[in-house]
């Protein structure tokens, strides 16, 4: 296999993933570039979330190969995959915060991969990490809520704390699975703006799954559409119109030639 360019940080080749008799992904080929914000679009069950979980090794693939940051995830030893995950942040739809903990301690959890032993309570973390965690909260506009319990925040605020926790991890790649699905339009825009700023200012690679076409067109650098586990659209977001994207949501697949979008520029 040819060596990919240095700016490719994720590479999927002929990736197929099955769950019993169900094929979730079928012969997916995808390269994601450094500092790119890529949005995966598609119907529920199209394979978007499965692809994210294959990228960080949560789902073993059935065939093909997945490489992230130079590590072949599908064939690497478990220890190497665990090490790789320290460099891959994951933002979930339902935030996955510990509600009874303060915002600051939830963010500090993102830095546990740098410590040898678990910590319990904010003051058990090194002072340098507490300062870093506060800076991460400041990045998402929530430094003034550092001592508040996470379960007292609004949904939009909780997702911003989750982003701060991911920044605390110091990742090279951020995977975000429907990060705005449970948010109102205003908060959804705030979260997407944060993800784009992180991508640009921190030079991180962001791969995000969405259902909202307008959000994808407004914030993504590139759109990839999945339908029935196959890539049916892969184009830069700049210049794309809503009508260019909506065919991926047709439940009855049209003739492949009629789409004429895969690999187009």
ChimeraX attribute file (.defattr): number of C-alpha atoms within 10 A of each C-alpha:
attribute: neighborCount
match mode: 1-to-1
recipient: residues
	/A:1	4
	/A:2	4
	/A:3	5
	/A:4	12
	/A:5	9
	/A:6	10
	/A:7	13
	/A:8	18
	/A:9	21
	/A:10	23
	/A:11	20
	/A:12	21
	/A:13	16
	/A:14	15
	/A:15	22
	/A:16	23
	/A:17	24
	/A:18	16
	/A:19	10
	/A:20	7
	/A:21	6
	/A:22	8
	/A:23	16
	/A:24	21
	/A:25	28
	/A:26	20
	/A:27	16
	/A:28	19
	/A:29	16
	/A:30	15
	/A:31	17
	/A:32	19
	/A:33	17
	/A:34	19
	/A:35	22
	/A:36	22
	/A:37	26
	/A:38	25
	/A:39	26
	/A:40	27
	/A:41	27
	/A:42	28
	/A:43	17
	/A:44	14
	/A:45	14
	/A:46	23
	/A:47	26
	/A:48	28
	/A:49	20
	/A:50	20
	/A:51	26
	/A:52	20
	/A:53	17
	/A:54	22
	/A:55	26
	/A:56	25
	/A:57	21
	/A:58	14
	/A:59	14
	/A:60	18
	/A:61	23
	/A:62	15
	/A:63	16
	/A:64	16
	/A:65	20
	/A:66	27
	/A:67	21
	/A:68	23
	/A:69	18
	/A:70	14
	/A:71	16
	/A:72	19
	/A:73	24
	/A:74	21
	/A:75	14
	/A:76	13
	/A:77	11
	/A:78	12
	/A:79	8
	/A:80	13
	/A:81	19
	/A:82	15
	/A:83	11
	/A:84	19
	/A:85	20
	/A:86	18
	/A:87	19
	/A:88	22
	/A:89	23
	/A:90	25
	/A:91	20
	/A:92	18
	/A:93	15
	/A:94	17
	/A:95	20
	/A:96	12
	/A:97	21
	/A:98	14
	/A:99	15
	/A:100	13
	/A:101	17
	/A:102	21
	/A:103	32
	/A:104	27
	/A:105	27
	/A:106	25
	/A:107	30
	/A:108	26
	/A:109	21
	/A:110	22
	/A:111	21
	/A:112	17
	/A:113	16
	/A:114	10
	/A:115	10
	/A:116	7
	/A:117	7
	/A:118	10
	/A:119	15
	/A:120	9
	/A:121	11
	/A:122	19
	/A:123	10
	/A:124	10
	/A:125	18
	/A:126	11
	/A:127	11
	/A:128	8
	/A:129	16
	/A:130	19
	/A:131	13
	/A:132	16
	/A:133	28
	/A:134	22
	/A:135	17
	/A:136	24
	/A:137	26
	/A:138	16
	/A:139	18
	/A:140	21
	/A:141	15
	/A:142	19
	/A:143	17
	/A:144	11
	/A:145	18
	/A:146	19
	/A:147	13
	/A:148	16
	/A:149	17
	/A:150	24
	/A:151	15
	/A:152	13
	/A:153	15
	/A:154	12
	/A:155	19
	/A:156	21
	/A:157	21
	/A:158	21
	/A:159	27
	/A:160	26
	/A:161	30
	/A:162	27
	/A:163	30
	/A:164	28
	/A:165	27
	/A:166	25
	/A:167	26
	/A:168	24
	/A:169	24
	/A:170	19
	/A:171	19
	/A:172	22
	/A:173	27
	/A:174	24
	/A:175	23
	/A:176	22
	/A:177	22
	/A:178	19
	/A:179	26
	/A:180	27
	/A:181	16
	/A:182	15
	/A:183	17
	/A:184	11
	/A:185	12
	/A:186	9
	/A:187	18
	/A:188	20
	/A:189	17
	/A:190	15
	/A:191	21
	/A:192	19
	/A:193	15
	/A:194	18
	/A:195	26
	/A:196	21
	/A:197	16
	/A:198	21
	/A:199	21
	/A:200	15
	/A:201	10
	/A:202	14
	/A:203	16
	/A:204	24
	/A:205	27
	/A:206	28
	/A:207	25
	/A:208	26
	/A:209	27
	/A:210	22
	/A:211	17
	/A:212	14
	/A:213	17
	/A:214	12
	/A:215	17
	/A:216	23
	/A:217	20
	/A:218	13
	/A:219	19
	/A:220	22
	/A:221	18
	/A:222	20
	/A:223	25
	/A:224	24
	/A:225	27
	/A:226	25
	/A:227	26
	/A:228	20
	/A:229	24
	/A:230	20
	/A:231	25
	/A:232	22
	/A:233	24
	/A:234	20
	/A:235	19
	/A:236	17
	/A:237	19
	/A:238	13
	/A:239	9
	/A:240	14
	/A:241	12
	/A:242	11
	/A:243	8
	/A:244	13
	/A:245	23
	/A:246	13
	/A:247	20
	/A:248	23
	/A:249	17
	/A:250	11
	/A:251	10
	/A:252	9
	/A:253	14
	/A:254	11
	/A:255	8
	/A:256	10
	/A:257	8
	/A:258	9
	/A:259	15
	/A:260	12
	/A:261	19
	/A:262	15
	/A:263	12
	/A:264	9
	/A:265	9
